[in-house]
Amino acid sequence: MPPLVLDRETRHYGGSIQLRAAADAAVRTIAGHAAVFDQLSEDLGGWRERIAPGAFARAIQRDDVRALWNHNPLYVLGRTAARTLRLSEDDHGLAVEVDPPSGVSWVADLLRSIERGDISQMSFGFRTILDEWSLDGPLPVRTLREVELFDVSPVTYPAYPQTDVAVRMSEWIAELRAEAGRVATPPAGVAAAARARLAALRRRQRLEEAAR
């Protein structure tokens, strides 16, 4: 099972994939980007988000990341610890290379779908370690500075998040905007308060984990 963490999130930021032939013609490598830097997301429910260059740098060195099909832990394509998944940051974003297992029927079906162009996008599962908030236009913007990375995944529908974290963030920002209207709080205070609430939630999670 994937890590059961309170603030696990999934994102798609313009990630794309293709197939590459290895020296051994029988081996196919899935390659592309699971995330793109400095791309502003759509409205995530009262806030927007972008990924800063370097956000994945420590995760690449530290985390044991899986490549999954549609974020499903039953369908493992590769793993960094096994060197069947290779991650790096380039000027574009989070670059991915996966050597999927051979002789597996669902893998063959997936590779054929990628080859046909039916599957052409990727997303990633993560937990935020460091972020920053700013007011950039009418909506607060969260910039991801450092993340813990769980998985990268070719996906059928690279939807934006409907996670508990995203829902809570949307609810908090709505509440804070309403409060701002009542007490004339500057809009920048909305982002700061949302960040403070999320930080408190993470502290509570760490205390709960330490108590187990």
Stockholm file with secondary structure:
# STOCKHOLM 1.0

chainA/1-212         MPPLVLDRETRHYGGSIQLRAAADAAVRTIAGHAAVFDQLSEDLGGWRERIAPGAFARAIQRDDVRALWNHNPLYVLGRTAARTLRLSEDDHGLAVEVDPPSGVSWVADLLRSIERGDISQMSFGFRTILDEWSLDGPLPVRTLREVELFDVSPVTYPAYPQTDVAVRMSEWIAELRAEAGRVATPPAGVAAAARARLAALRRRQRLEEAAR
#=GR chainA/1-212 SS CCCCCTTEEEEEEEEEEEEEECSSTTCEEEEEEEEETTCCCCCSSSCEEEECTTTTHHHHHHCCCEEEETTEEEEEEEEGGGTSEEEEECSSEEEEEECCCSSCHHHHHHHHHHHHTSCCEEEEEEEEEEEEEEECSSSEEEEEEEEEEEEEEEESSCCCCCSHHHHHHHHHHHHHHHHHHHHTCCHHHHHHHHHHHHHHHHHHHHHHHHHC
#=GC SS_cons         CCCCCTTEEEEEEEEEEEEEECSSTTCEEEEEEEEETTCCCCCSSSCEEEECTTTTHHHHHHCCCEEEETTEEEEEEEEGGGTSEEEEECSSEEEEEECCCSSCHHHHHHHHHHHHTSCCEEEEEEEEEEEEEEECSSSEEEEEEEEEEEEEEEESSCCCCCSHHHHHHHHHHHHHHHHHHHHTCCHHHHHHHHHHHHHHHHHHHHHHHHHC
//
